[in-house]
C-alpha cells in the first residue's frame, strides 16, 4: 500500500468513527452535542458506606432519597470501571534502581518490581470513578436516548422551544442544574467537582477508545 493510499484509508476510518461520536465540541466545562443539547459532568468521590454505623447509613440513604426527589430533571449516574495500567509506576521503579549505588538496595528494588509484576499478573488492578451527567436539551423524557451514551451524548429530538434558545441561555439553565446537584451531593457528605475541558476530553477519549491504554483520569479534588 502506498503512502497516499495509507493516508486516504486513515482519513476515511477517522471520518467513519466521527460519525458515531455525538460530541460537537467541549468548551468551558460544557459538552455541546450535534443534536443541540448540552451536558455537564460531575465526578463524585465515594464513601465507605459499610464502615458507617446503622444510624449513619440511614441518614445517608434518607439524604440520597431527598436529593433525588428534589430534582425536576433527569440525571444519569455512571460508575466507570477500567483496568489500570501500572507501566508508568514500573518505569519509576526502574529509574530509581538505575540511580541507586548500593547493590543491596538494587537487589531489593528488583525483588519489589518482580513482586509487583507478579501481583498484577494474577490480580487485575481496577480504577473506579463515579460520574453524574446533567443534561439540558428541552426534551421530554421519552425523547431522550436511553442507556449510557444516550444521556452522555444523545442527540434527541429538537422542539420549537429549543430552536429558539441561544447557547448562552442553555448554559445558564444547565449551570443552575449543576449548582443544584452539587448542593444536594454536599448535603449528604459527598465531595463532588465539575470536570473541566481537559478532564472531559480525557473521559470521552477513554469511553470511545476502550482498547487503548487508559489515560490518566482526573484526581479527586476538594469539593470546593
Secondary structure by P-SEA (a helix, b strand, c coil): ccaaaaaaaaaaaaaaaaaaccccccccccccccccccbbbbbbbbcccccccaaaaaaaaaaaaaaaaaccbbbbbbbbbbbbbaaaaaaaaaaaaaacccaaaaaaaaaaaaaaaaaaaabbbbbbbbbbbbbbccccccccccccccccccccccccccccccaaaaaaaaaaaaaaaaaaaaaabbbbbbbcaaaaaaaaaaaacccccccccccccccc
